[in-house]
Amino acid sequence: MLPYTVNFKVSARTLTGVLNAHNKAAVDWGWQGLIAYGCHSLVVVIDSNTAQTLQVLEKHKADIVKVKWARENYHHHIGSPYSLRLASADVNGKIIVWDVAAGVAQCEIQEHAKPIQDVQWLWNQDASRDLLLAIHPPNYIVLWNADTGTKLWKKSYADNILSFSFDPFDPSHLTLLTSEGIVFISDFSPSKPPSGPGKKVYISSPHSSPAHNKLATATGAKKALHKVKILITQEKPSAEFAALNDCLQLAYLPSKRNHMLLLYPREILILDLEVNQTVGVIAIERTGVPFLQVIPCSQRDGLFCLHENGCITLRVRRSYNSIFATSNDEPDPDPVQELTYDLRSQCDAIRVTKTVRPFSMVCCPVNENAAALIVSDGRVMIWELKSAVCSRNARNSGSGVSPLYSPVSFCGIPVGALQNKLPDLSLDNMIGQSAVAGEEHPKGSILQEVHLKFLLTGLLSGLPSPQFAIRMCPPLTTKNIKMYQPLLAVGTSNGSVLVYHLTSGLLYKELSVHSCEVKGIEWTSLTSFLSFAASTPNNMGLVRNELQLVDLPTGRSTAFRGDRGNDESPIEMIKVSHLKQYLAVIFKDKPLELWDIRTCTLLREMSKSFPAITALEWSPSHNLKSLRKKQLATREAMARQTVVSDAELGAVESSVISLLQEAESKSELSQNISAREHFVFTDNDGQVYHLTVEGNSVKDSARIPPDGSMGSITCIAWKGDTLVLGDMDGNLNFWDLKGRVSRGIPTHRSWVRKIRFAPGKGNQKLIAMYNDGAEVWDTKEVQMVSSLRSGRNVTFRILDVDWGTSDKVILASDDGCIRVLEMSMKSTCFRMDEQELIEPVWCPYLLVPRAALALKAFLLHQPWNGRYSLDISHIDYPENEEIKTLLQEQLNALSNDIKKLLLDPEFTLLQRCLLVSRLYGDESELHFWTVAAHYLHSLSQAKSGDAVVTKEGAPQDRLNNPLDICYDVLCENAYFQKFQLERVNLQEGKRSTYDHTRKCTDQLLLLGQTDRAVQLLLETSADNQHYYCDSLKACLVTTVTSSGPSQSTIKLVATNMIANGKLAEGVQLLCLIDKAADACRYLQTYGEWNRAAWLAKVRLNSEECADVLKRWVDHLCSPQVNQKSKALLVLLSLGCFVNVAETLHSMRYFDRAALFVEACLKYGAFEVSEDTEKLVTAIYADYARSLKSLGFKQGAVHFASKAGVAGRELLSELGSPKEELTEG
């Protein structure tokens, strides 16, 4: 084995460049941490941590308009493993679903030939993860099975659909943004198309709403708010109001239920859909930069905004104390009723020009602490949020922005000041919930104020826009194997030369060499090249020629022809001789120049009578070997003459050595040795000339008359005994110099632009480039190997070709890409695990399924044998070495901060589960463990009473660290009630029409805020048709609690109303007489499950509330609904931990069940009894079996030994020899 290893493997790959306008919105950041984006008709996949290109998918024939990663919201096991699935859609209406790791298309979908407007995977189904919803223009939505390509249903709407958004809290709610307005669909289901046309609402533009002209006296900010009060109206706005077409985007807020955001170039509106009105507006000052896009966060009520100058800003909602107003208190006379989003951080803008502008932004869905910006010139910039603790006195109190505090907990569990934590892990670990829960922090709490800033952590730049001139460095030989690097030089239209390392596909050097477009490049050694460019011709047709010699290690560029080059005929081509001794420079209307490359001297400038050259090529034959032999013979003779006898040897030795060294050094520099080299060229008549160059003499040695079948010769290639000529008419002429025969082949492909032989001894393959494509020929057999034609099998035009290695060709094309392809020239995607990456990438999705799951178990069940370690070789895991090496590479790719946490003995099991679910981008686990960690921790606190010994202690602690409101009905009741009260306060402050007021009244009555409801009812004006009704209702509400009989009457009326279809009114009456539990039951009977859960949380005591929610759990688990994963979360919030374990076990989620049982036992959440004991051992035994099937022996033994009787049999199996284990 050689003592050194050199990596010169060149794999097929595509270097991408500038994007197309169609690619503007084609970008997505997946849960696995990979970013996919469209570049012309290619899909590029990059790693967000290291900014390396991992895959380029090529199969679309048209420009990509949308890409979407499949969601990871399901339980991953060996049957449904971690896999990289991506859907991409193009301008011609084709959707391709990819297996990204293998680089193969799993399924192709086509409905119409128009650009797909939007596509989204359905994520909420436990049953199927293959459903893809797409908008096919102009007005169809189609649900596809993305696994088989079958159409499940199709539905058309009246208006052109631009985009859609699913309600993250209720998957049956879908909202379409159309050219006219907004369409709300409330009965979306995978099984059948929505019925009816949906509920259509219009938006009167924020600038021209006339309803509040009387408020013109108000100040600027107030005026802006009044302007946008009524945005959603049921009637179509009249013509003078701007229609919706300037609305750029519509999205639900994932941080709180029933809120939606509308983006306009100069403002963002936040709508509350319960009352259909604007509750907040973020406006840009007149001098500010308009918005392009906004991404709402779910972990905190924040917005990532992209502006037209490429600046990304983060705005976080300001917190209010008004949330602590308790039920039925006298409300604050004028509470701050405003939803304000404060600017918390912004990144640097980019330089926007006519061709360079920001396209779109994506945000990390797992941690929400990073955003990637895609720029039209092919750059991808990854900005990460970093938090810094700031001292209290350093705060600028005049800024008027409330401070942000770091959260009390890390990874779901409150931690002490000294414990290891990584605040930058995710947005919810960076900033606490003061954003919702007000600033009344308990005394003595260890809250630290933080500032956020963006840091550029990744930058990937593409190729500049074409034209390109490409040239591969000299080929690999046995002599240069030690220092060889496969480098490709790319000359660009702006005069710079980019050098790419083809093993990794990364930019090696960027050199600014010329002031105008590079026309050609020739390498003079492995580390230096010549490149030439010519300025635009003046009226005489003369140009300024630039011919530069560039030394790659230093980047030094010297003018090769000295002062020559001004006002002369443009250089047509340069050709370097085989031994890299001589250079021929061919001009358009000027005789040939011959240069010595080693000394940069002009050997010969041909006379004016010299024929005009149309093509030229150096011969591979030379006399260097015979010269070397002669030199050696002379040296030996010299040595023999000098050495007379042994006695005189000593005296003579030194002079001989110096002579030899001199000769040696001269020959190394090849100063005294100039080998003879030949070249051939053709003139306009097709005559072939053969010239010899030796030292500074140039001899004309032969002329061959033109071949009558050939037109004007455009290019020549020579290798060994084969000479090939190409002409204007697409003929190729193959000369066998040994056999003295020639064969002409008409290719009928028009002008032969370039022909080039492949490197490698005896390799007689040749690539020919035409106006409309390229062909590879075998010159030995004189037959075509492969062909590529623009417009027929590819959409791009070829600009330049070269050989990368003896069997790989390189094509530069006008879509701004450079492709390294196999000789067949078929565009193929590669397998991602065959990639040669410079930096290791953490992505367990690239491992085989068994290995990915075994790695997860290895991380979760630390410590092994009593020690915390990230070295997998210590573990009894009888897989082959290759898989173990891959696992170790994955572990090594983790950041040091993450490794430190994983190796920390104080890092609890629940925190570990949460961290690993983040590392794996496992959406379903992340939600499960977040809720589980919260409720298990609060249970242990309530038990130990270490919050405060008094009864109010535990809730108080929960209020300071409640479950995020994005979990909605899973939050604690007290916190949920406070949030709903704050929301109704805001709605009340924003109401502008009678309709809004009535909706507020209804909400207040359900929340039990009777006094305020009465005030609103009495506001109804006398000319309103509902005046009488509302007045009576006000009387009813104030007298309702008086007597028993009245209660029974009201109950009777309520039940009659409900029976006759007036469900909402009946429920309201039941709530008035404190029969909210009955109201919930009716709501559930009529299928209003979400509404019933909401009402139970805000009105019932915990026992009654738990009954309502348990009925909901049964409904969610029923086969027709099949949302068991949601049911699990509801059970967790109720503290029914044994039920959770049973359900997990029955769903065969053995890994999650075993971890959950371990955590529950640690926190004392199980009452120890025979039944629970049985359940625990059954779970452990099943989990041990599943680990055994993964081949993870040590884990299987660990859990089998915990499983008591149930695990004994398994233990004895595991004790048997390994051979049986692998067979089983």
DRENLO-924855 format. One record per residue (C-alpha): residue in one letter; x, y, z. Coordinates in steps of 0.05 Angstrom, whole numbers, plus 5000, padded with zeros to 4 digits. Example, Ala and Ser with C-alpha at 12.3 -4.5 7.8 and 13.67 -1.06 7.14 Angstrom:
a524649105156 s527349795143 
This chain:
m500050005000 l502650694983 p504251115043 y500051695018 t492951734994 v490852214940 n483552354926 f482852474852 k476252114842 v471752554800 s464452364808 a458852584762 r455953244788 t452953904767 l455754584786 t449855054787 g449555794774 v444856374765 l437356244777 n431556374731 a425756834747 h421156224751 n425355944808 k423456544853 a419056154902 a422155464891 v425655354958 d424154955020 w427754785085 g426154075108 w425453795178 q431853395165 g435954035160 l436854035084 i434954615038 a432454464968 y431755004915 g430455034840 c435755264791 h432855284721 s430354564712 l434854274766 v433354164840 v439454314884 v439754014954 i444654325004 d446254205077 s444254795120 n449854695171 t455854655126 a453054985063 q455354415018 t451654164957 l449453454971 q445253294910 v442953584844 l436653264816 e435653284741 k429553024705 h424853624695 k424753904624 a422254584646 d423855104700 i422254904772 v416955344806 k415954984873 v419654484917 k416854174981 w419953685030 a415353155059 r413753275132 e416652835187 n410352825229 y409952065239 h412951525280 h419451275249 h421050535253 i424050005208 g417549965168 s417150715156 p424350955164 y427551645160 s427651795086 l428852415043 r422552535002 l421753164961 a416453404912 s418453884857 a413754224807 d415354574742 v412655084693 n409654544649 g405354274705 k409453654720 i410553444792 i416152954809 v416852614876 w424052434891 d427851954934 v433352464944 a438552014976 a438551534917 g437352094867 v431451734834 a424451974816 q419351544853 c413351814817 e411452324763 i404852694762 q401853104706 e394953414701 h395254044657 a401054374621 k400855014662 p405555224719 i403654934787 q401855504833 d402855164900 v403854474929 q403554205001 w404153535035 l398553335082 w401753215150 n396153075199 q394052375178 d396451785219 a394051335163 s397551605101 r403652045091 d403552035015 l398252555001 l400153174962 l395453764949 a397054184887 i394054794853 h393554674778 p392055334742 p387755684734 n382855454787 y383554714805 i385954394869 v387753664862 l389553164916 w394752644893 n397452014922 a404852174914 d406951454922 t402951184863 g401351814824 t393851694828 k389052274830 l384452224891 w379952814875 k379653464837 k375654094852 s374954744814 y373355444841 a370556074810 d376956494815 n384156384795 i387756094856 l394556394873 s396456004936 f393555654996 s394855565070 f392655015118 d390455185188 p395954875231 f390954755288 d385354455247 p387254085183 s380054105157 h380854865148 l384155085084 t384555795058 l385655984986 l388456644964 t385156804897 s385757374848 e379257664876 g379457534950 i380056985001 v376256325001 f375455955068 i374255205063 s372154875128 d370854165106 f377453955075 s378453205079 p383052725043 s377252245028 k372852714987 p373153394954 p370453994993 s363054114982 g360554774955 p364655384934 g367355555004 k366156205041 k368756785000 v370957435031 y373858055000 i379058525026 s378359255017 s385359525009 p388559815071 h389660475035 s382660615012 s377860395066 p372860975069 a369260765133 h373361215178 n374361865142 k371562225203 l377762005242 a382462415199 t384362855258 a387762275294 t395362245295 g399361855245 a400061175279 k392861185305 k390361385236 a393860795203 l390460325252 h383560605241 k384560555167 v385359805168 k379859635216 i375159325167 l378958925118 i374758315111 t367958455081 q362857965053 e361058424995 k365658544936 p368959234944 s366959744892 a371559884834 e375060484863 f378160064918 a384359684899 a382958944893 l386958414929 n392158364875 d397358734916 c396858224972 l403457844967 q402157275015 l397156965062 a399056505120 y396056245185 l399956405248 p402455745277 s403656065344 k396256175362 r389755905337 n385156265288 h389956815269 m392056975199 l397057435168 l396457825103 l402658125072 y402658755031 p408959105005 r408559625061 e404759285117 i403158635150 l396058545176 i394358055231 l387157825228 d383157475282 l378756985243 e373856895301 v371357595290 n374057705219 q377658345235 t384558635237 v387558625307 g394558855290 v398559195236 i405959245224 a407159835178 i413660065146 e415360805150 r415461195085 t423061125079 g423160385098 v424559815051 p418259435028 f416858715048 l417658135000 q415857545044 v414257365116 i414856705154 p410956665220 c414256255276 s410655745318 q415055695380 r414356435396 d409656965368 g414857225320 l415657375246 f421657295200 c420857835147 l424657895082 h425458595052 e426758804980 n434058954996 g435358245020 c435258435093 i431957925140 t428758205203 l425857845263 r419858165297 v417257895363 r410658065395 r410958555452 s408358305519 y402958635561 n401058605634 s393758625615 i393857875607 f393957815683 a387058155688 t382857645725 s375757435711 n370157935723 d374858455752 e373559175734 p377359215669 d382759745661 p379260365634 d383860405574 p388259785570 v393559785515 q389459435463 e394659355410 l398358775380 t405359035369 y411158665338 d417858975357 l423858925312 r428858505350 s434358345301 q436258465229 c441758205183 d445758585131 a442558755065 i445558534998 r447458984940 v441358974895 t442659094821 k438658974757 t440758244757 v441958114831 r435958124876 p433257714934 f428557154911 s425956844975 m427356625045 v426255985084 c426655865158 c428955255197 p422454895216 v425554505273 n429055055313 e426555695280 n433256015295 a436056075225 a433756335158 a436656215089 l436356735034 i436356524961 v439157064915 s437857094840 d445257014824 g445256314855 r447856514924 v444956184986 m446256575050 i444856235116 w443656705174 e443256425244 l440356775305 k444956815364 s442957065433 a447357465479 v445957615552 c446358355566 s447458715631 r441459085659 n444559775663 a446959725591 r439759725567 n437460325529 s431260505569 g429261025518 s428160515463 g421060375488 v421759635471 s420359155527 p426358705544 l426757985522 y428557475575 s431956805568 p427256235586 v427355885654 s427755205622 f432254865572 c429754285529 g423154285567 i425954255638 p427654855683 v435154865695 g439655195746 a444455755730 l450555295731 q447754735688 n450054605618 k445454915567 l445655135496 p441055745489 d442055795414 l439155105403 s432355385383 l428056005386 d424155765447 n430655635484 m433156335467 i427456765489 g422456615544 q415056705542 s414957405570 a412657555500 v405857285522 a405757245596 g407157965615 e413058215654 e410758105725 h416357625741 p416757325810 k421957625855 g428557285858 s427756935792 i434156825753 l431657145689 q436957435644 e435557955592 v437957755522 h439258095456 l438757725389 k443257825329 f443957495261 l450457175243 l452256935172 t454256205183 g453855935113 l454856205043 l454355804979 s455756184914 g454055934845 l457356024778 p456656714747 s452056804687 p454656494622 q458656534574 f463756014598 a470355764572 i472455134608 r478954744611 m480854154654 c487954134683 p492953644652 p491152914665 l493352464721 t499752064707 t504251614749 k509152184755 n504452714782 i500252254826 k503052554890 m500853264878 y495153174830 q488553544841 p482853504792 l481954244778 l477354554727 a478655264704 v472355654683 g473156304646 t467156764655 s463957354620 n466457854671 g473757684661 s474957264723 v477256544723 l474056064773 v477855434791 y473554864817 h475954244853 l471953694820 t472653174876 s468453614923 g465254074871 l467454674913 l470555314888 y478055254898 k480255954875 e476956554844 l481856984805 s480357644773 v484857604712 h481758004654 s477658624644 c472958294592 e470057624574 v474957034577 k475356704509 g479756104525 i484255764575 e490255294567 w494054984624 t501655024622 s502754574683 l498754284741 t499054954776 s499155484721 f494955664661 l494556164605 s487956524591 f486257034537 a480857554527 a479558104477 s475858764486 t470158964440 p472859164371 n473459894351 n471160164283 m477459894251 g475959194278 l481959234325 v481859034398 r486059024461 n488458304470 e489858044540 l493957414547 q495557264620 l499856724652 v496956554720 d500556194776 l495355834817 p498755754885 t500356494890 g494756764845 r499957194810 s497957394739 t503057654689 a501957934620 f504957384577 r506157814515 g509058394554 d506859064524 r503958754461 g496558714453 n493859424441 d490259564376 e491358914341 s487158374309 p483557944361 i486657284385 e482556704357 m485756144397 i491855934435 k494955244432 v500154964481 s504854424456 h504753724483 l510853814527 k508454504550 q514554824518 y511555234462 l505355654452 a502055814385 v497856454386 i493056494327 f489957164308 k484057334264 d487657764212 k494957724233 p500257184224 l501656654276 e506256784336 l510456234368 w512656324440 d517155964489 i512855854551 r518655714598 t522156374585 c516056784561 t519956984498 l517457054427 l520856524384 r517956724317 e512857184287 m510856924218 s511357354157 k505457714126 s505257194070 f504056634119 p497356294105 a491156464148 i489955924199 t483055614210 a485155054257 l491654834291 e493854244334 w500554034365 s502953324353 p503652854412 s510252594384 h516852914403 n524152724411 l524952844485 k526352114501 s532052054451 l534852714476 r534752464547 k538251824527 k543652224491 q544552664552 l545252064598 a550351744552 t554552394550 r554152444626 e556551724635 a562251834585 m564052474623 a564352094688 r568551544657 q573652034629 t574352414693 v575151814739 v582151564721 s583751094779 d581250964849 a587151324879 e585551984846 l578151914861 g577952354922 a581052954888 v576652924828 e570152754861 s567953454880 s568953744810 v565153164778 i559453244826 s558953984812 l559153854737 l553753324743 q549453784787 e550154334737 a548153884680 e542453614722 s539754294740 k540254524668 s536353924644 e531254024699 l530054724674 s530454434604 q534755034588 n539854654548 i534854154523 s529354374476 a525753784448 r523253794377 e515653854371 h510953884312 f504354204296 v499454184239 f494754714215 t489854834159 d488655444116 n482255714085 d482855224026 g483254624072 q490654494057 v494354164116 y501154434135 h506154064180 l511354474217 t517054294264 v519454724322 e526154604356 g529255134400 n527955774362 s527855464292 v521355324256 k521754874194 d516354734143 s516453984134 a510353764092 r503853984059 i497953544046 p492953773993 p485653894014 d480753324018 g475253453967 s469653174012 m471253674068 g468854394074 s472754934110 i476554594168 t474654874236 c478454424285 i483653884290 a485253374345 w491252914346 k492852334392 g497651754379 d496951564306 t490051854297 l488652544270 v481452794266 l479053414228 g472253744234 d469254234184 m463754764176 d458854264147 g459053764204 n463853264171 l468952894213 n475152624178 f479052064214 w486251974191 d490151354211 l497251604204 k500350914211 g495950574160 r495751204118 v488151164108 s482851684120 r475351614130 g470352174124 i463852134164 p458252644152 t454752764219 h449653254188 r450253664252 s452854324221 w459054684244 v463954264285 r465954764339 k471054364377 i473953654380 r478053384437 f481152714454 a480152394522 p486352324567 g489451654584 k494251214547 g491050834490 n484351184502 q481951374433 k475251684453 l473752374426 i468452894441 a465853344386 m461853974400 y456754254351 n452054854351 d446454404374 g449853924422 a455553434427 e457652724409 v462752234436 w466351814384 d470851204388 t476251354337 k479050654339 e472550354313 v470451014280 q463550984310 m459251434354 v458751244428 s453551754451 s450052384428 l446552974459 r442053464421 s439254114448 g431754154443 r431153404432 n433653064495 v435953674534 t433154374541 f439854734546 r444954944493 i452154734501 l457355294505 d463854894516 v466154174527 d472253824555 w474253164587 g474453124663 t477752434666 s478651874615 d471251694622 k467752334644 v465952924600 i464753634623 l459354064590 a458254804601 s451255014582 d447255654573 d442855504634 g448955724674 c450955024697 i457054594686 r455653854685 v460653294696 l457452684662 e459051964646 m461051834574 s453751664556 m452252404571 k445752194605 s444052694660 t444052264722 c443252434795 f448152084841 r447251704905 m448552184963 d452451675002 e457551634946 q459052374952 e466052614970 l464853165021 i470153625048 e466453735114 p462553185149 v455053275148 w450353075204 c444452755169 p442252075196 y437252045138 l443151845093 l444451215133 v440950555117 p434450525158 r437050015209 a443250425222 a439551085230 l434950775283 a440650425318 l444551085322 k438351405353 a437950855406 f445450935420 l444551685433 l438151615475 h440251065523 q446851365548 p450551185591 w452750505564 n456450065614 g456250645662 r460051125617 y457651695573 s461151615506 l460251795433 d464851245410 i460550695380 s466250185378 h465250065454 i458349795440 d456349085425 y453449225357 p455148645310 e454349015244 n459649035190 e465349525199 e463149975142 i456550135176 k460050265242 t464850735208 l459051115177 l455651165245 q462051425276 e462651945221 q455652175236 l457252235310 n463652615295 a459653105251 l455753345312 s457754035338 n461854065401 d456154415439 i451453835423 k456753315442 k457753665508 l450353625524 l449852895503 l455752715548 d453153115608 p450652635664 e446053195690 f442453225623 t436052855639 l432652315598 l426952775577 q431753315555 r435752795516 c429452555481 l427753265462 l434753415437 v435152775395 s428352915365 r431053595344 l437453285316 y433352795276 g428253325255 d422852855279 e416653285282 s412052795317 e417152635371 l418753365382 h411553525399 f410552905440 w416753015484 t415453765492 v408553635521 a410853025561 a416853385591 h412453965612 y407053565647 l411753045678 h415953615706 s409953985734 l407453335765 s414053225801 q413953945825 a406853885851 k408853245887 s415253505919 g412054185930 d418754515918 a415555095882 v412055375943 v408954986000 t402355355996 k396955115950 e397655695902 g404955525893 a404555025836 p399955425791 q404256035802 d410355655778 r406455405719 l404456115701 n411656315699 n413555735655 p407155505621 l406855065559 d407355505497 i400655765472 c402155445403 y399954795437 d393055125445 v388254655482 l394054255511 c396054855555 e394154915629 n387055155639 a388955785678 y393956015626 f389155845569 q383656255602 k388256855611 f390356815539 q383056795515 l381257395559 e386957795531 r384657605462 v377457825474 n380058485503 l383758605439 q377758425396 e373458895436 g378359465427 k378559345352 r371159255336 s368559725284 t361859465261 y355659185296 d357558495269 h364158515305 t360958755369 r356058185368 k361657675360 c365357985419 t359057945461 d358257205445 q365557075465 l364757465530 l358557075549 l361956415537 l367956645578 g363256845635 q364857595629 t357457785638 d358258515660 r362358705599 a357558305554 v351658715581 q355359365567 l356459165495 l349258935487 l346759605511 e351059965460 t346459735402 s343460355371 a335860435367 d335560425291 n338959735289 q334259155272 h337158755330 y335959325381 y330058995416 c333258305418 d339758565447 s336158985500 l332258375523 k338557945522 a341958465567 c336158425616 l336357655614 v343857635628 t343458095689 t337457725721 v339057015702 t342156775766 s336056955809 s331356355814 g330855595803 p324755595757 s327956095710 q333955625704 s329655035683 t325955465633 i332455715603 k335055005599 l328754785563 v329255365514 a336655215502 t335454485487 n329754665439 m334255165404 i339754645396 a334754135370 n332454645318 g339354785291 k341155395333 l347055065367 a351255695383 e345356055415 g343255455456 v350355355481 q350656085501 l344256025543 l346955395577 c353355775595 l349156335626 i346155845677 d352855515691 k351154885653 a357454925611 a358654165619 d351954035585 a353754545531 c360254165518 r356453515512 y351653815460 l357454115421 q360753425419 t354353085398 y353953565339 g361253435320 e363954105345 w369653765381 n374654345380 r369454845404 a367554375461 a374854295482 w375655055481 l369455165523 a371454625573 k378254945583 v375455635596 r369155475637 l369554805673 n373354565734 s378854075722 e374753435734 e369053635687 c374053895636 a377853225639 d371352855624 v370053275563 l377153185538 k377052435550 r370852375506 w374752765453 v380652275460 d375951685447 h373352055385 l380452195360 c382351455369 s376351205330 p378150875264 q374551385220 v378351975251 n384951615264 q388652175298 k391751775354 s398052195357 k393752805374 a389852385425 l396552215459 l398052955468 v391253075499 l392152495547 l399052775567 s395953455583 l390853105627 g396352735664 c393652045644 f400651765638 v398751025644 n393651115588 v399151435545 a403750845556 e398250355539 t396350735476 l403550785453 h404350035464 s397949875426 m400350315368 r406849915368 y410950545382 f415650105424 d421650575427 r417451175449 a413550755498 a419850475531 l422951165538 f416451455564 v415850905616 e423051025639 a421651775646 c415051645684 l418551175732 k423951695745 y418652235759 g414251765800 a408451865752 f406051135756 e402350845815 v405950185825 s401049615818 e400748935786 d397549205722 t402649755711 e408249255726 k405448795672 l404949375623 v412049615636 t415148925627 a411148805563 i413549475535 y420849335553 a420548635523 d417548885457 y422649445454 a428348955466 r425648535407 s425449145361 l432649325381 k434648605366 s431648665296 l436049285286 g442048865304 f443349305365 k445048735412 q447349125473 g440949545474 a436748915467 v440248575525 h439549205568 f431949235559 a430848485559 s434148455628 k429248995653 a423248615626 g423148085681 v419847435662 a417747685593 g425047825575 r428147175599 e426946785535 l429647365494 l435847405538 s437446675526 e436646795450 l441347395454 g446446975491 s446846485433 p452346565380 k452347145332 e451146725270 e444046555291 l442947285310 t444547535241 e440147005208 g434347185253 
